[in-house]
Amino acid sequence: MRVTKTAAFAAAISLAAMGAQAGTLEDVKARGELNCVVTTGLAGFAAPDENGRWEGFDASFCRAVAAAVLGDGEKVKFVPSTGKTRFTLLNSGEGDILFRNTTETMSRDTDLKLNFLPVNYYDGQGFLVRSDLGVTSASELDGASVCIQTGTTTELNLADYFRANGMSYEPVNIETNEEGISNYSANRCDVYTTDASGLASTRAALEDPSAHILLPEIISKEPLGGATRHGDDEWSDVGKWVVNALIIAEELGVNSTNIGELCGAAGNNPSINRLCGTEGDMGSMLGLDAQWAVRAISVAGNYAEIFDANIGPQTPLALERGLNASWRDGGILYAAPIR
């Protein structure tokens, strides 16, 4: 019987899922290191600094998981990936978890067999152009050359948008953000398109950011978040509740500075007590100890600390919270309760 490429890929995914059932949590504990799939480099989200240490919004979530599981946020091996390779690295077992500005979609969930963690950044696809191009709207981009990362939802959204608006474009395919910046800077494409947060990072990295503008149109919904493999619910639960804990910490006013004091006192707030591990038995439900969330918050900070330090208004990306503000502040960032 002839095996098609699709069947072979499905079989590979199935084998990976069977491997995941062996217990990623136990594997990570035994290895003493978390393999976290990230981008090849996107300033503000995940990129090595001048000393080779990975920093950024996504990198912080990697460290939070490592702290919760291993007791040390530095016990992370960052696994760089492109839009094409990220899911292969995760499903093959080379990565334990993925935090790489990745959009949750139905096909990625059902066909690629990914378990998505809670959304940690609500985004949408936009367009970056040079000011001297003389356009003020995406509706004026008919015939433009567009730099676009292959293997992404961005690629599909672009085709849909231009088709729906009766326009044509010339794709300039790239695989990494570094390649996109290089091509865009060299005028090999008129437009760079990706998630608006990624465009803010790209614009900040250009020689003269003021010579480039983000067009007003946002053409898609991009709920970004971490992911694990199908077939290992215990490990997916760890990732899920670490993300939730960081969001809940902001809601409760718990941060990396005051968590020691708040958790060291016998407080009257049951939600804070459960976060601290002094009430209930939440840690054992995850296969962790009672201090899992305390370590995650101490190392990474709460959600607001992570956002502000890496991509917020006082950083080169200068992103406002917007939709990513806590629900208490009028945003849609909302975590399921720890109880």
C-alpha positions as CSV (number, residue, x, y, z in Angstrom):
1,M,0.0,0.0,0.0
2,R,1.3,3.4,-1.0
3,V,1.6,5.8,2.0
4,T,0.9,9.4,1.2
5,K,2.9,12.3,2.6
6,T,-0.2,13.3,4.6
7,A,-0.6,9.8,6.0
8,A,3.1,9.7,6.9
9,F,2.9,13.0,8.6
10,A,-0.2,11.9,10.6
11,A,1.6,8.8,11.6
12,A,4.6,10.8,12.8
13,I,2.3,13.0,14.9
14,S,0.6,10.0,16.4
15,L,4.0,8.5,17.4
16,A,5.0,11.8,18.9
17,A,1.7,11.9,20.9
18,M,2.4,8.3,22.1
19,G,5.8,9.4,23.3
20,A,4.3,12.4,25.1
21,Q,2.1,10.0,27.0
22,A,5.2,8.7,28.7
23,G,5.2,11.9,30.7
24,T,6.9,15.1,29.6
25,L,6.8,16.4,33.2
26,E,8.8,13.4,34.4
27,D,11.2,13.8,31.5
28,V,11.9,17.5,32.3
29,K,12.4,16.7,36.0
30,A,14.8,13.9,35.2
31,R,16.7,16.0,32.6
32,G,16.9,19.0,34.9
33,E,16.3,21.3,32.0
34,L,13.3,22.7,30.1
35,N,13.6,22.7,26.3
36,C,11.5,25.7,25.2
37,V,10.9,26.4,21.6
38,V,11.1,30.1,20.7
39,T,11.7,32.3,17.7
40,T,15.1,32.7,16.1
41,G,15.1,36.3,17.4
42,L,12.3,38.9,17.8
43,A,13.3,41.8,20.0
44,G,11.0,42.2,23.0
45,F,9.7,38.7,22.7
46,A,12.6,36.3,22.5
47,A,16.2,37.2,21.5
48,P,19.6,36.7,22.9
49,D,21.3,39.8,24.4
50,E,24.9,40.8,24.0
51,N,25.9,38.0,26.4
52,G,23.9,35.4,24.7
53,R,21.2,35.3,27.4
54,W,17.7,35.0,26.0
55,E,15.4,37.8,27.0
56,G,11.8,38.9,26.2
57,F,8.1,38.4,26.8
58,D,8.1,34.8,25.5
59,A,11.4,34.0,27.2
60,S,9.9,35.1,30.5
61,F,7.1,32.5,30.2
62,C,9.7,29.8,29.5
63,R,11.6,30.8,32.7
64,A,8.3,30.8,34.7
65,V,7.6,27.2,33.7
66,A,11.2,26.2,34.5
67,A,10.9,27.8,37.9
68,A,7.6,26.2,38.7
69,V,8.8,22.7,37.7
70,L,12.6,22.7,38.4
71,G,12.9,25.4,41.0
72,D,15.2,27.5,38.9
73,G,14.2,29.9,36.0
74,E,17.6,29.6,34.5
75,K,17.3,25.9,33.8
76,V,16.0,26.5,30.3
77,K,17.5,25.5,26.9
78,F,16.0,27.9,24.3
79,V,15.4,26.1,21.0
80,P,15.2,28.6,18.2
81,S,12.7,27.9,15.4
82,T,11.3,29.4,12.3
83,G,7.6,29.6,11.3
84,K,8.1,26.4,9.4
85,T,10.1,24.4,12.0
86,R,8.5,25.4,15.3
87,F,5.8,22.7,15.3
88,T,8.1,20.0,14.0
89,L,10.6,20.7,16.8
90,L,7.8,20.5,19.4
91,N,6.1,17.4,18.0
92,S,9.4,15.6,17.5
93,G,10.2,16.0,21.2
94,E,13.1,18.4,20.7
95,G,11.1,20.9,22.5
96,D,8.9,20.3,25.6
97,I,6.9,23.5,25.3
98,L,6.5,26.3,22.8
99,F,6.3,30.1,23.5
100,R,6.8,31.7,20.1
101,N,4.2,34.4,19.2
102,T,2.1,31.6,17.8
103,T,-1.6,31.9,16.9
104,E,-4.1,29.3,18.0
105,T,-6.1,27.9,15.1
106,M,-8.5,25.0,14.6
107,S,-6.2,23.2,12.2
108,R,-3.2,23.5,14.5
109,D,-5.2,22.1,17.3
110,T,-6.8,19.2,15.5
111,D,-4.5,18.4,12.5
112,L,-1.1,19.3,14.0
113,K,-2.2,17.9,17.4
114,L,-1.2,20.9,19.6
115,N,-2.7,21.8,22.9
116,F,-2.8,25.5,23.2
117,L,-2.2,27.2,26.6
118,P,-4.2,30.3,27.6
119,V,-3.8,33.3,25.3
120,N,-1.0,35.5,26.6
121,Y,-1.2,38.2,23.9
122,Y,-4.2,39.3,21.8
123,D,-2.8,40.5,18.5
124,G,-3.8,41.1,14.9
125,Q,-2.0,41.3,11.6
126,G,-0.8,44.7,10.3
127,F,1.4,46.3,7.7
128,L,4.6,48.3,8.0
129,V,5.7,50.6,5.2
130,R,8.2,53.3,4.5
131,S,6.8,56.8,5.0
132,D,8.1,57.8,1.6
133,L,6.0,55.1,-0.1
134,G,3.2,57.7,0.2
135,V,0.4,55.3,1.4
136,T,-1.8,55.8,4.4
137,S,-4.0,52.7,4.1
138,A,-3.7,49.0,3.2
139,S,-6.3,49.6,0.6
140,E,-3.6,51.4,-1.4
141,L,-1.2,48.5,-1.6
142,D,-2.4,47.0,-4.9
143,G,0.6,45.6,-6.8
144,A,3.0,46.0,-3.8
145,S,5.7,43.6,-3.0
146,V,5.2,42.1,0.5
147,C,7.8,40.4,2.8
148,I,6.0,37.6,4.5
149,Q,7.1,34.7,6.7
150,T,6.2,31.3,5.2
151,G,4.4,28.7,7.2
152,T,2.4,31.2,9.2
153,T,-1.2,32.4,9.5
154,T,0.1,35.7,8.2
155,E,0.7,34.2,4.8
156,L,-2.9,32.9,4.6
157,N,-4.4,36.1,6.0
158,L,-2.6,38.2,3.4
159,A,-3.9,36.1,0.5
160,D,-7.4,36.4,1.9
161,Y,-7.2,40.1,2.4
162,F,-5.9,41.0,-1.0
163,R,-8.3,38.6,-2.7
164,A,-11.3,40.0,-0.8
165,N,-10.3,43.5,-1.8
166,G,-9.6,42.7,-5.5
167,M,-5.9,43.5,-5.2
168,S,-2.8,41.7,-6.2
169,Y,0.7,41.6,-4.6
170,E,4.1,40.1,-5.1
171,P,5.2,37.9,-2.2
172,V,8.8,38.0,-1.0
173,N,9.1,34.9,1.1
174,I,11.2,34.9,4.2
175,E,11.7,32.4,7.0
176,T,12.9,34.6,9.9
177,N,12.4,38.1,11.2
178,E,16.1,38.8,10.7
179,E,15.6,37.9,7.0
180,G,12.5,40.1,6.9
181,I,14.3,43.1,8.3
182,S,17.2,42.6,5.9
183,N,14.9,42.4,2.8
184,Y,12.7,45.3,3.9
185,S,15.7,47.5,4.7
186,A,17.2,46.7,1.3
187,N,14.0,47.8,-0.4
188,R,13.4,44.2,-1.7
189,C,9.8,44.6,-0.6
190,D,7.5,47.6,-0.2
191,V,5.7,46.2,2.8
192,Y,6.4,44.0,5.7
193,T,3.4,42.2,7.2
194,T,3.1,40.1,10.4
195,D,1.4,40.5,13.8
196,A,1.3,44.1,14.8
197,S,3.4,43.3,17.9
198,G,6.1,41.8,15.6
199,L,6.0,44.9,13.4
200,A,6.6,47.1,16.4
201,S,9.6,45.0,17.2
202,T,10.8,45.2,13.6
203,R,10.3,49.0,13.4
204,A,12.2,49.6,16.6
205,A,15.2,47.6,15.1
206,L,15.4,49.7,11.9
207,E,18.0,52.4,11.6
208,D,15.5,55.2,11.6
209,P,12.1,54.0,13.0
210,S,10.5,57.4,12.4
211,A,10.9,56.8,8.6
212,H,8.4,53.9,8.8
213,I,4.7,53.8,9.7
214,L,2.3,51.1,10.8
215,L,-0.9,51.3,8.6
216,P,-4.1,51.6,10.5
217,E,-5.7,48.3,9.3
218,I,-5.6,45.2,11.4
219,I,-6.8,42.4,9.2
220,S,-7.1,39.4,11.5
221,K,-7.5,38.0,15.0
222,E,-4.2,36.5,16.3
223,P,-4.7,35.0,19.8
224,L,-1.1,34.2,20.7
225,G,0.0,31.7,23.3
226,G,2.1,28.8,24.3
227,A,1.6,25.2,23.1
228,T,2.3,21.6,24.1
229,R,1.7,18.3,22.3
230,H,-1.5,16.3,22.3
231,G,-1.3,13.2,24.4
232,D,0.1,14.5,27.7
233,D,-2.6,16.3,29.6
234,E,-0.6,16.5,32.8
235,W,2.2,18.5,31.1
236,S,-0.3,20.7,29.3
237,D,-2.0,21.4,32.7
238,V,1.4,22.6,34.1
239,G,1.9,25.1,31.2
240,K,-1.7,26.2,31.4
241,W,-1.7,27.0,35.1
242,V,1.6,28.6,35.1
243,V,0.3,31.1,32.5
244,N,-2.9,31.5,34.5
245,A,-1.0,32.1,37.7
246,L,1.0,35.0,36.2
247,I,-2.2,36.6,35.0
248,I,-4.0,36.0,38.3
249,A,-1.1,37.5,40.2
250,E,-1.6,40.8,38.5
251,E,-5.3,40.7,39.2
252,L,-4.6,40.2,42.9
253,G,-1.8,42.8,43.2
254,V,0.8,40.1,43.7
255,N,4.2,40.7,42.1
256,S,7.8,39.6,42.2
257,T,8.6,42.3,44.9
258,N,5.8,41.7,47.4
259,I,5.1,38.0,46.9
260,G,7.5,37.0,49.7
261,E,5.8,39.3,52.2
262,L,2.3,38.4,51.1
263,C,2.9,34.6,51.2
264,G,4.8,34.8,54.4
265,A,1.9,36.2,56.3
266,A,-1.3,34.4,57.2
267,G,-3.6,36.4,54.9
268,N,-7.4,36.5,54.8
269,N,-7.6,36.4,51.0
270,P,-8.3,32.8,49.9
271,S,-7.3,33.5,46.3
272,I,-3.8,34.8,47.4
273,N,-3.5,31.9,49.8
274,R,-4.1,29.4,47.0
275,L,-1.6,31.2,44.8
276,C,0.9,31.1,47.6
277,G,0.3,27.4,48.3
278,T,-0.7,28.0,51.9
279,E,-4.3,26.9,51.3
280,G,-5.6,24.0,49.3
281,D,-3.5,21.3,47.6
282,M,-3.1,22.8,44.1
283,G,0.5,21.9,43.6
284,S,0.0,18.1,44.0
285,M,-2.8,18.3,41.4
286,L,-0.1,19.4,38.9
287,G,2.5,16.9,40.1
288,L,4.4,19.9,41.7
289,D,5.0,21.1,45.2
290,A,3.0,23.8,46.9
291,Q,5.4,26.7,45.9
292,W,5.2,26.2,42.2
293,A,3.3,29.5,41.5
294,V,5.4,31.5,44.0
295,R,8.6,30.5,42.2
296,A,7.1,31.3,38.8
297,I,6.0,34.8,39.9
298,S,9.3,35.4,41.8
299,V,11.3,34.7,38.7
300,A,9.2,36.1,35.9
301,G,7.0,38.6,37.6
302,N,3.3,38.9,37.2
303,Y,1.8,39.5,33.7
304,A,2.0,43.3,34.0
305,E,5.7,43.1,35.0
306,I,6.5,40.8,32.1
307,F,4.6,43.1,29.6
308,D,6.1,46.4,30.9
309,A,9.6,45.1,31.1
310,N,9.8,43.7,27.6
311,I,7.3,45.3,25.3
312,G,5.5,48.1,27.2
313,P,5.3,51.8,26.7
314,Q,8.7,52.5,28.2
315,T,10.5,50.0,25.9
316,P,11.6,50.5,22.3
317,L,8.5,48.6,21.2
318,A,6.3,51.1,23.1
319,L,3.2,48.8,23.0
320,E,0.2,49.8,25.1
321,R,-1.8,47.2,26.9
322,G,-4.9,47.7,24.9
323,L,-6.9,44.4,24.7
324,N,-4.2,42.8,26.8
325,A,-5.1,44.9,29.8
326,S,-6.5,43.0,32.7
327,W,-10.3,42.6,32.7
328,R,-10.3,44.7,35.8
329,D,-8.9,47.6,33.8
330,G,-11.1,47.3,30.8
331,G,-9.1,44.7,28.8
332,I,-10.0,41.1,27.9
333,L,-7.1,39.4,29.7
334,Y,-8.8,37.0,32.0
335,A,-7.6,33.8,33.7
336,A,-9.5,30.8,35.0
337,P,-9.4,30.8,38.8
338,I,-7.1,28.7,40.9
339,R,-9.5,26.9,43.3
